[in-house]
Amino acid sequence: MSDYNRVSDSSLLSCIAIDDHRAFEEIYRRYWKKMLKISWNHTKDTDASKDIVHEVFLSLWQRRASLEIKDLPAFLATSVKFSVFKHYQREQRRSALARENYQPETLTQDESKLDALFLEEFINGIVEQLPERCQLVFKYSRIYGMKNSEIAEKLSISEKGVEANLTRALKIIRHELKNAGLLGLAIYYISDLFN
Protein backbone atom coordinates (compact mmCIF):
# COMPACT_ATOMS: atom_id res chain seq x y z
CA MET A 1 0.00 0.00 0.00
CA SER A 2 1.41 3.36 -0.96
CA ASP A 3 -1.04 5.86 0.56
CA TYR A 4 -1.56 4.74 4.17
CA ASN A 5 -3.46 7.83 5.30
CA ARG A 6 -6.46 6.66 3.22
CA VAL A 7 -6.41 3.12 4.62
CA SER A 8 -9.01 2.03 7.20
CA ASP A 9 -7.98 1.15 10.75
CA SER A 10 -8.89 -2.50 10.22
CA SER A 11 -6.67 -2.70 7.13
CA LEU A 12 -3.81 -1.05 9.00
CA LEU A 13 -4.22 -3.58 11.82
CA SER A 14 -4.08 -6.42 9.29
CA CYS A 15 -0.90 -4.91 7.88
CA ILE A 16 0.85 -4.54 11.23
CA ALA A 17 -0.06 -8.15 12.06
CA ILE A 18 2.33 -9.10 9.22
CA ASP A 19 5.05 -6.70 10.42
CA ASP A 20 4.28 -3.69 8.23
CA HIS A 21 6.16 -0.83 9.93
CA ARG A 22 4.65 1.86 7.71
CA ALA A 23 1.13 0.79 8.68
CA PHE A 24 2.15 1.04 12.33
CA GLU A 25 3.60 4.49 11.75
CA GLU A 26 0.25 5.56 10.26
CA ILE A 27 -1.65 4.27 13.31
CA TYR A 28 0.81 6.14 15.52
CA ARG A 29 0.44 9.35 13.48
CA ARG A 30 -3.36 9.00 13.49
CA TYR A 31 -3.83 8.46 17.21
CA TRP A 32 -0.74 9.74 19.09
CA LYS A 33 -2.12 13.20 19.92
CA LYS A 34 -5.57 11.92 20.90
CA MET A 35 -4.06 9.33 23.26
CA LEU A 36 -1.66 11.91 24.70
CA LYS A 37 -4.62 14.18 25.47
CA ILE A 38 -6.45 11.34 27.26
CA SER A 39 -3.34 10.51 29.27
CA TRP A 40 -2.65 14.13 30.17
CA ASN A 41 -6.26 14.68 31.24
CA HIS A 42 -5.71 12.00 33.90
CA THR A 43 -2.11 12.67 34.93
CA LYS A 44 -1.66 16.41 34.32
CA ASP A 45 1.99 15.44 33.79
CA THR A 46 3.41 15.87 30.28
CA ASP A 47 6.42 13.56 30.70
CA ALA A 48 4.40 10.80 32.37
CA SER A 49 1.70 11.15 29.70
CA LYS A 50 4.22 10.74 26.89
CA ASP A 51 5.75 7.68 28.60
CA ILE A 52 2.32 6.11 29.06
CA VAL A 53 1.29 6.63 25.44
CA HIS A 54 4.67 5.35 24.24
CA GLU A 55 4.15 2.18 26.33
CA VAL A 56 0.68 1.67 24.83
CA PHE A 57 1.93 1.92 21.25
CA LEU A 58 4.94 -0.27 22.04
CA SER A 59 2.60 -2.89 23.50
CA LEU A 60 0.39 -2.68 20.39
CA TRP A 61 3.41 -3.40 18.20
CA GLN A 62 4.69 -6.21 20.42
CA ARG A 63 1.28 -7.91 20.54
CA ARG A 64 0.32 -7.11 16.92
CA ALA A 65 0.03 -10.74 15.78
CA SER A 66 -2.24 -11.88 18.62
CA LEU A 67 -4.61 -8.93 19.11
CA GLU A 68 -8.17 -8.95 17.79
CA ILE A 69 -9.25 -5.31 17.77
CA LYS A 70 -12.69 -4.26 16.55
CA ASP A 71 -12.48 -0.56 17.41
CA LEU A 72 -8.92 0.78 17.38
CA PRO A 73 -9.56 4.22 18.99
CA ALA A 74 -11.59 2.63 21.81
CA PHE A 75 -8.93 -0.06 22.30
CA LEU A 76 -6.14 2.53 22.48
CA ALA A 77 -8.12 4.80 24.82
CA THR A 78 -8.86 1.89 27.17
CA SER A 79 -5.19 0.85 27.06
CA VAL A 80 -4.10 4.39 27.92
CA LYS A 81 -6.53 4.59 30.85
CA PHE A 82 -5.35 1.23 32.15
CA SER A 83 -1.71 2.32 31.77
CA VAL A 84 -2.48 5.50 33.71
CA PHE A 85 -3.99 3.32 36.42
CA LYS A 86 -0.84 1.14 36.49
CA HIS A 87 1.31 4.31 36.55
CA TYR A 88 -0.49 5.49 39.66
CA GLN A 89 -0.10 2.09 41.30
CA ARG A 90 3.68 2.27 40.70
CA GLU A 91 3.78 5.82 42.05
CA GLN A 92 1.91 4.72 45.16
CA ARG A 93 4.45 1.96 45.80
CA ARG A 94 7.34 4.37 45.30
CA SER A 95 5.90 6.81 47.79
CA ALA A 96 5.30 4.12 50.44
CA LEU A 97 8.24 5.31 52.54
CA ALA A 98 7.12 8.93 52.37
CA ARG A 99 3.69 8.03 53.69
CA GLU A 100 4.97 8.02 57.26
CA ASN A 101 5.23 11.81 57.05
CA TYR A 102 1.56 12.27 56.11
CA GLN A 103 -1.76 11.65 57.77
CA PRO A 104 -2.33 7.99 56.74
CA GLU A 105 -6.14 8.26 56.77
CA THR A 106 -6.16 11.22 54.38
CA LEU A 107 -3.67 9.67 51.98
CA THR A 108 -5.47 6.33 51.97
CA GLN A 109 -8.78 8.06 51.23
CA ASP A 110 -7.20 9.99 48.34
CA GLU A 111 -5.64 6.81 46.92
CA SER A 112 -8.93 4.96 47.24
CA LYS A 113 -10.74 7.71 45.35
CA LEU A 114 -8.05 7.66 42.66
CA ASP A 115 -8.20 3.86 42.34
CA ALA A 116 -12.00 3.94 42.10
CA LEU A 117 -11.91 6.73 39.51
CA PHE A 118 -9.48 4.96 37.18
CA LEU A 119 -11.25 1.66 37.64
CA GLU A 120 -14.48 3.36 36.61
CA GLU A 121 -12.74 4.84 33.54
CA PHE A 122 -11.34 1.42 32.66
CA ILE A 123 -14.79 -0.17 32.93
CA ASN A 124 -16.30 2.66 30.86
CA GLY A 125 -13.79 1.81 28.13
CA ILE A 126 -14.96 -1.82 28.18
CA VAL A 127 -18.63 -0.77 28.14
CA GLU A 128 -18.05 1.42 25.06
CA GLN A 129 -16.88 -1.69 23.18
CA LEU A 130 -19.90 -3.83 24.09
CA PRO A 131 -22.46 -4.69 21.40
CA GLU A 132 -24.99 -1.85 21.16
CA ARG A 133 -27.95 -3.61 22.85
CA CYS A 134 -25.73 -4.90 25.69
CA GLN A 135 -24.27 -1.44 26.13
CA LEU A 136 -27.69 0.22 26.36
CA VAL A 137 -29.08 -2.35 28.78
CA PHE A 138 -25.98 -2.09 30.98
CA LYS A 139 -26.08 1.73 31.06
CA TYR A 140 -29.81 1.87 31.79
CA SER A 141 -29.45 -0.71 34.56
CA ARG A 142 -26.17 0.17 36.26
CA ILE A 143 -25.70 3.86 35.47
CA TYR A 144 -29.29 5.14 35.42
CA GLY A 145 -30.65 2.61 37.92
CA MET A 146 -33.63 1.58 35.79
CA LYS A 147 -35.56 -1.62 36.57
CA ASN A 148 -35.57 -4.46 34.03
CA SER A 149 -39.26 -3.84 33.28
CA GLU A 150 -38.52 -0.16 32.51
CA ILE A 151 -35.60 -1.09 30.26
CA ALA A 152 -37.71 -3.70 28.47
CA GLU A 153 -40.39 -1.11 27.76
CA LYS A 154 -37.87 1.54 26.65
CA LEU A 155 -36.07 -0.84 24.26
CA SER A 156 -39.21 -2.76 23.20
CA ILE A 157 -37.77 -6.11 24.25
CA SER A 158 -38.83 -8.72 26.80
CA GLU A 159 -37.59 -8.67 30.39
CA LYS A 160 -35.82 -11.95 29.63
CA GLY A 161 -34.08 -10.16 26.77
CA VAL A 162 -32.98 -7.45 29.21
CA GLU A 163 -31.67 -10.08 31.64
CA ALA A 164 -29.82 -11.91 28.86
CA ASN A 165 -28.15 -8.72 27.62
CA LEU A 166 -27.24 -7.62 31.14
CA THR A 167 -25.78 -11.05 31.93
CA ARG A 168 -23.76 -10.94 28.70
CA ALA A 169 -22.48 -7.41 29.45
CA LEU A 170 -21.43 -8.34 32.99
CA LYS A 171 -19.72 -11.51 31.74
CA ILE A 172 -17.69 -9.51 29.20
CA ILE A 173 -16.77 -6.85 31.78
CA ARG A 174 -15.72 -9.48 34.34
CA HIS A 175 -13.65 -11.28 31.69
CA GLU A 176 -11.85 -8.07 30.66
CA LEU A 177 -11.22 -7.07 34.28
CA LYS A 178 -9.91 -10.54 35.07
CA ASN A 179 -7.56 -10.45 32.06
CA ALA A 180 -6.25 -7.08 33.25
CA GLY A 181 -5.81 -8.39 36.81
CA LEU A 182 -8.38 -5.90 38.12
CA LEU A 183 -11.41 -8.05 38.99
CA GLY A 184 -10.67 -8.22 42.72
CA LEU A 185 -10.09 -4.48 42.86
CA ALA A 186 -13.32 -3.83 40.94
CA ILE A 187 -15.35 -6.00 43.32
CA TYR A 188 -13.76 -4.19 46.27
CA TYR A 189 -14.44 -0.66 45.01
CA ILE A 190 -17.62 -1.00 42.98
CA SER A 191 -19.28 -4.21 44.11
CA ASP A 192 -22.73 -2.78 43.33
CA LEU A 193 -21.81 -2.95 39.64
CA PHE A 194 -21.99 -6.75 39.77
CA ASN A 195 -25.07 -7.14 41.98
C-alpha positions, 0 to 999 in steps of 0.5 A: 500500500502506498497511501496509508493515510487513506487506509481504514484502521482494520486494514492497518491492523491487518498490515501490522499483524504481518510486520508492516512498519509503515502501517504502524507508523500511520496508526501512531500518526493518526492516534498519538495526539488523541491518546496523549490528550487522554493521558494528560487529562488524567495525569496532568503530567506531560512527561508521564503522559508521553511515557504512558502513550509510548508504552501503549503503542509499544505494547500494540506493536509487540502484541500485533500478531495476537490482538483482535481489535474491533475498534482501534480508537476505543482499544487505544483509549482503554489501554491508555486509561489502564496504563495511567492506572498502572502508573499510579499504582507504581507511584503509590508503591514508590511513595510508600516510605514517604507516607509516614510523614503524612496523615495515613487516613487522608492519603489512603482516602485519596488513593482509594478515590483515585483507584476507584476513579481509574477503575471506573474509567477502565470499565467505561472503556470496556462498556463502550466496546460492548455490542450496542444492545448490551451497552444500552441495557448495561447503562440503563441498569447500572448507570441510570438505575432503571428496573428491568421492566422499565428497560424492556419497555424503553427498548421494546424487548422482553424482560428476559431479553434485558436479563440476557443482555445484562448477563452478557455485558457483565460476563464480558466486563468481568472477563476483561477485568480478570484479564487485566488483573483488576477483577478483585479491585473492581469488586472491592471498590464497585461491588454494586456494579456486579449485583 
